[in-house]
Amino acid sequence: WGGQFKNLERANTRLSIVVPVTMILVFILLYLSLRNFKDVALIYLGIPFALVGGVLSLWIRDIPFSISAAIGFIALFGIAVLNGQILIEAIRSNLKNTSDAVTAIKQAATQRLRPVLATAITDAIGFLPMAISSGVGSEVQKPLATVVIGGVITSTTLTLIVLPVLYLMINRRCEEEALTSS
């Protein structure tokens, strides 16, 4: 027991360094890709929604937080960020072709509905066998899969519903500020 506890403490220490560094690097890469702090911040809003789904799914299944659950959260954050980036890129592309933000956002949400749903469904179904496993190694697989499945559900909801609404609200606010400053 003592050796396992020391290994757990070392792993927790490493994760407390690796996770923030990873999140900072992802933020920097997103910023370099999009060149817009507002869009990167909107994409990062997917992470708390994914976090809520992951934590809720662990709680519902009565699975304690573990190293494998933490790794599941890292994978989940990547999925959430990717889905957000797909939608934001589509919105930005549509805004170049139309001056109406509402139309651009609706078109982007419609265009990217299938890719975002496809990612969520394939991830959830792909992790389902791990989540319901009961054989050797299931104590490692269950937390990771449970986190990913629960988080993908909530982060997909954000990407498809909340993110377009927030983008519209922020876009309108920026337009109003531009009009008042000129």
N, C-alpha and C positions, 0 to 999 in steps of 0.2 A: 504494500500500500504506500509506503514511504517513497519508493522510487517512482511510482505512478503519479503521486502528488507533486513531486519535484519536476517531473516531465510536464505536467499540466501547468505549473507555475512558469516554467521556461517558455512554454508555448504561448501562454497568455501575455508574457512580457514581449515576446517577438511580435505577436499580433497587435499589441498596443502601439508598436512602432510601424509595422508594415501597413496596417489599415489606413492611418492618417496620411502616410507618405503616398500610398497608392491613390487615395482620393485627391490629394494635391496634384499628383502627376496627371490624373485623368482631367482635372479642372484645367490645368495648363495646356494639355493637348487639345481639349475642346476649344479653349480660347484661341489657340493658334490656328485651329481649323475654321472657326466661325468668325473670329475677329470682332466679337460683339459680346460685351460683358452681360448685357441684359438677356440675350439668348442662352448663354451658358448658365446663368442663374436660373432661368426657367427650366432648362433641362435638369439641373440639379434638384429641382423640386420633386422630381420623380423618386429620388432616394428616400425621403421620409415616408412617402406612400408605400414604397416597397418594404421599408423597415417595419411599418405598421403591420402589413400583411404577414411578414415573416415572423414577427413576435407573436401576433395573434394566432397564427397557425401552430406555433410551438406550444402556446398556452392551451389551445383547444385540444391538442393531442397529448397534453401533459408530458411534454418532452423537455428536459432541462437544457439550458444553454450549454454548449460544449464547443470544443475546437472545431469539430466538423460543422456545427451550426454557423460558427463565425466564418468559415470558408464558404458556406452556402450564401451568407450575406454578401461576401465579396463578389461572388458570381452574380448574385441577384442585382447588386448595384450596377454591374456592367450591363446587364440586360436592360435595366431601367434607363440608364443613360443612352444606350444605343437606340432604344425605341423613341425616346425624347428627341434625339438628334435627327432621326429619320423624319419625324413630323415637323420639327423646326426648319429643317432644310427645305422641305416641301413648301411650307408657308413662305419662306423667304424667296423661293423660286417663283411662286405664284404672285407674290407682291411685285416682282419685276414686270409681270405681264399685265397687271391690273392695279388701278389706284384704290380700289375698294377693298379694304382689309377684311371685311366680313366675307365677301366672295372668295378671296384668296384663302382664308382660313377654312371655309367650308369645303372648297375644292381640295385642299391639302388633306383634310381629315378623311374625305371620301377616297382620295387617291391612296392614302397610306393605311387605310383600314385593314385591308387584307394582309399586307406585310407585318403589321404590328400584331394582329390576331394570330397569324401563322406562327410568329415567334412565340407568343404566349402559349398557344395550344401545343406546339411541338415540345416546348420546354416542360410544360405541366405533364403531358402524357409520357414524355421521355423519363421524367423523374418519378412517375407514379410507381413503377415496380420497386424502386429503391425505398419509397415512402411506406409501402405496405409489406416490405420484406420482413421475414422473421428468422431467417437462417443465420449462418455464421457471418459476422461482419455487419449485421443489421444495426447494431448499436452505433456504428459510425455512419451508415448510409441514411438512416431514418431522419436524423436532425437536419442534415444537409438538404435532402430532398424535400422535407417538410417546409423548410425556410424558402426554398426556391419556388415551390408550388404556391404557397400562400402569398408570397411577395409578388410573384408574376401576376396574380389576379388583381391585386390592388394597384400595382404600378401600371398595368394595362388600362385600368379604369382611368387613372390619372392621365395617361398619354392620350387617350381617345376623347375624354370628356373635359377634364379640368384644365389641361394644358392649353387647348385652343381658346377656352374662355379667358384664362389668365393672359394669354398672348394678346387677345383682342383688347382687354382692359388696359394693359400696359401700353399697347400701341396707341390707343385713343388718348391716354394720358400724355404720352410723348408728343402727339400731334397738338394737343391743347397747349402744352408748354411752349411748343415751337411757335404757335400762333400768338400767344401772349407776349413772348419775348421779341417778336418782330414788329 
